[in-house]
C-alpha cells in the first residue's frame, strides 16, 4: 500500500464529490472513514485505519484523474475489496516477512536462513505463550481464510458474535506481533 499522503487535488476532488458544502463534506468524509475502519475490522485487518486511509486516497486520486463514478458507495467498497486483497497478499503472519514490511526474495541466501529460523523460533515461542484457548482460536480462525463459514461456526462455538471474534483475533495478532518483535530484539542483543 502507498505511503504517500493525500495530495491536495485528490482530497479536494473527493470532498467536492461527497458534498458541495465544506462542513457537510468533512462530516461525510469522517463517516466514510469510520465505515471503512469498521469494514476492515470486520474483515480481520490488523491496520484498519491505514487501509481506510488508503481507500479514500485511491478514490480521491481517481476522482482527480476524471474517472466517472456512477455510485460512489459501490465504488468505495470496490476499492476497499482491492485494498483488503492486497493486505492479505502481504500476510502479516508470514514468518519470512522482514520488520520493514518488505518481503525477501523467494530464493534465500545461506545468511538469510538463520534469520528465518530465528523468526520461526520466535513465532513458535510466542504462539506457545498464548493460552491454549487463544492459540486454538487463532489457528482455527486462519485455517480457511477464503471462507467465512468456518469463522461463523467458530464464533458460534465460542458463543460470541463474529464481530467480537474479529476483534479478539485482531488483539491477539497485535500481542503476537509485539511478542515476536521483542523476541527478535532479544536474540539480536545476545
Secondary structure as GFF3:
##gff-version 3
##sequence-region A 1 190
A	DSSP	alpha_helix	8	18	.	.	.	ID=ss1
A	DSSP	alpha_helix	22	42	.	.	.	ID=ss2
A	DSSP	alpha_helix	48	64	.	.	.	ID=ss3
A	DSSP	alpha_helix	72	90	.	.	.	ID=ss4
A	DSSP	alpha_helix	110	129	.	.	.	ID=ss5
A	DSSP	alpha_helix	132	141	.	.	.	ID=ss6
A	DSSP	alpha_helix	148	158	.	.	.	ID=ss7
A	DSSP	alpha_helix	162	189	.	.	.	ID=ss8
###
